[in-house]
């Protein structure tokens, strides 16, 4: 069985940082599935497509398909492009963050994304991070983790990320956006955010990324050598 690791959790729970580093340590590719939805949200905003208009989003996705390509800058990760364009840091701008949950809630959008994600997993080992990897995309993955963290910690982490990217930080608005995204992700009709029954749940509040990584490596190593 291929080495598939599923890492799920809410926004700013630390899953992206840990997943990327875990993939490097395991020498397997890393895919941030959330970046695929963000790419569609980014292009929708660019083209004036309403995030609530599923039919228009699907037409956009058909016209400008999303691809996950090996990254030249980081051989362990996939680069997400839409219509052949790499959005880069724009994927994590506040406008995209505000729109992505609405985009990701559409059944047909999710179906198209999941199909592509499963194709990637079928090609070989991968560490995938997202919100429905362990429950929908790779339910048979041998290793599943669900990361959580307190809202205060997640707000602080996202604020630090934005500051590092030289973007303006409004803590009140940031907290409001994270709360809204948590609510939308957890209550959407299709593939809501939740831990798979057999996922190892890790609360990363007060823990460094290195501590969480060490725990994951220990668990993956123990199982892989049984």
C-alpha positions in Angstrom: 0.0 0.0 0.0 1.3 3.5 -0.9 2.3 5.8 1.9 -0.7 8.1 2.1 -0.9 10.6 5.0 -4.1 12.6 5.5 -3.9 15.8 7.7 -7.1 17.7 8.3 -8.1 20.6 10.5 -9.5 24.1 10.6 -7.8 27.2 9.2 -4.5 28.2 10.9 -4.4 25.0 13.0 -0.8 24.4 11.7 -1.6 21.6 9.3 0.1 23.2 6.3 3.4 23.9 8.0 3.5 20.4 9.6 2.3 18.6 6.4 5.0 20.3 4.3 7.8 19.4 6.7 6.5 15.9 7.3 6.5 15.2 3.5 10.1 16.3 3.3 11.1 14.1 6.2 9.3 11.1 4.6 10.6 12.0 1.1 7.2 12.0 -0.4 5.3 14.8 -2.3 3.0 17.2 -0.4 -0.3 18.5 -1.6 -2.2 21.4 0.0 -5.7 20.7 -1.2 -7.0 24.0 0.2 -4.8 25.8 -2.3 -6.8 24.2 -5.1 -10.0 25.8 -3.8 -8.2 29.0 -3.1 -7.0 29.1 -6.7 -10.5 28.8 -8.0 -11.7 31.5 -5.5 -8.8 33.8 -6.6 -9.7 33.4 -10.3 -13.4 33.9 -9.6 -12.6 37.2 -7.9 -10.4 38.2 -10.8 -13.1 37.5 -13.4 -16.0 38.8 -11.4 -17.5 35.4 -10.9 -19.7 35.2 -7.8 -18.5 32.6 -5.3 -22.1 31.6 -4.7 -22.7 30.8 -8.4 -21.8 27.1 -8.7 -22.7 26.9 -12.5 -20.4 29.9 -13.2 -17.6 28.5 -11.1 -17.9 25.1 -13.0 -17.7 26.9 -16.3 -14.6 28.8 -15.1 -13.1 25.5 -13.9 -13.8 23.8 -17.2 -12.3 26.8 -19.2 -9.3 27.2 -16.8 -8.5 23.8 -15.2 -6.6 23.5 -12.0 -3.4 21.5 -12.1 -1.1 20.3 -9.4 2.4 20.3 -10.8 5.8 19.5 -9.3 7.3 22.7 -7.9 10.6 23.9 -9.3 11.3 25.8 -6.1 10.4 23.0 -3.7 10.6 19.5 -5.2 8.6 18.0 -2.3 5.5 20.1 -2.9 3.0 20.5 -5.7 2.5 24.0 -7.3 -1.2 24.8 -7.9 -2.0 26.5 -11.2 -5.3 27.6 -12.7 -5.5 28.1 -16.5 -1.7 27.7 -16.5 -1.2 30.6 -14.1 0.4 30.4 -10.6 -1.4 32.7 -8.2 1.5 32.6 -5.8 1.1 34.5 -2.5 -2.2 36.0 -3.8 -3.8 32.7 -2.8 -3.6 33.8 0.9 -4.9 37.3 0.5 -7.8 38.4 2.7 -10.3 38.6 -0.2 -9.5 35.0 -1.2 -9.7 33.9 2.4 -13.1 35.5 2.7 -14.4 33.8 -0.5 -12.9 30.3 -0.4 -15.4 28.7 2.0 -18.3 29.7 -0.3 -16.5 28.3 -3.3 -15.6 25.1 -1.5 -19.2 24.4 -0.4 -20.5 23.6 -3.9 -21.0 19.8 -4.5 -19.8 19.9 -8.1 -16.8 22.0 -7.3 -15.8 19.5 -4.5 -16.5 16.5 -6.8 -14.1 17.9 -9.4 -11.4 18.7 -6.9 -11.7 15.3 -5.1 -11.4 13.5 -8.4 -8.1 15.3 -9.2 -6.8 14.7 -5.6 -7.5 11.0 -5.8 -5.7 10.8 -9.2 -2.6 12.3 -7.5 -2.8 9.8 -4.7 -3.2 6.9 -7.1 0.1 7.9 -8.7 2.0 7.2 -5.5 2.9 8.3 -2.0 1.6 11.7 -0.8 1.0 13.8 2.2 -2.3 15.7 1.8 -3.5 18.5 4.0 -7.1 19.8 3.9 -10.5 19.6 5.5 -11.9 16.3 4.1 -8.9 14.2 3.3 -9.4 11.5 5.9 -13.2 11.5 5.6 -13.7 11.9 1.8 -10.6 12.1 -0.4 -8.5 9.3 1.1 -10.7 7.4 3.7 -8.4 4.3 3.4 -5.2 6.3 4.1 -3.2 4.3 6.7 -2.2 7.5 8.5 -4.8 10.2 9.4 -4.3 13.2 11.7 -6.7 15.9 12.7 -5.1 19.1 14.0 -6.9 21.6 16.2 -5.9 24.7 18.1 -7.7 27.4 20.2 -9.1 30.3 18.3 -6.8 32.7 20.1 -3.8 30.7 18.9 -5.0 30.4 15.4 -5.7 34.2 15.2 -2.1 34.8 16.4 -0.6 32.4 13.9 -2.5 33.9 11.0 -1.7 37.4 12.1 2.0 36.5 12.2 1.8 35.0 8.7 0.2 38.1 7.3 2.7 40.4 9.0 5.6 38.3 7.6 4.1 38.7 4.1 3.9 42.5 4.8 0.1 42.5 4.7 -2.1 44.7 6.9 -3.4 42.9 10.0 -6.7 43.7 11.6 -7.0 41.3 14.6 -10.7 41.9 15.1 -11.5 41.3 11.4 -9.2 38.3 11.3 -10.9 36.7 14.3 -14.3 37.4 12.7 -13.2 35.8 9.4 -11.8 32.7 11.1 -15.0 32.2 13.2 -17.1 32.6 10.0 -14.9 30.1 8.1 -15.1 27.6 11.0 -18.9 27.9 11.0 -19.2 27.5 7.2 -16.7 24.6 7.0 -18.3 22.7 9.8 -21.9 23.2 8.7 -21.7 22.8 4.9 -23.9 20.1 3.5 -21.1 18.4 1.5 -18.0 17.1 3.2 -18.2 19.2 6.4 -15.0 19.6 8.4 -14.8 16.8 11.0 -12.3 14.3 12.2 -12.3 10.8 10.7 -13.3 8.2 13.3 -9.8 6.7 13.1 -7.8 9.9 12.9 -5.3 10.8 15.6 -6.4 14.1 17.0 -3.7 16.6 18.1 -4.3 19.9 19.8 -1.5 22.1 18.7 -2.3 24.9 21.2 0.9 25.8 22.9 2.9 23.3 20.8 5.5 24.2 18.3 5.4 22.8 14.8 8.5 20.7 15.6 6.7 19.1 18.6 3.7 18.2 16.4 5.9 16.9 13.7 7.9 14.7 16.1 4.6 13.1 17.3 3.5 12.4 13.8 6.8 11.0 12.8 6.8 8.7 15.8 3.3 7.4 15.0 4.0 6.9 11.3 7.3 5.2 12.0 5.8 2.9 14.5 3.0 1.8 12.2 5.2 1.6 9.1 7.6 -0.8 10.8 5.0 -3.2 12.2 
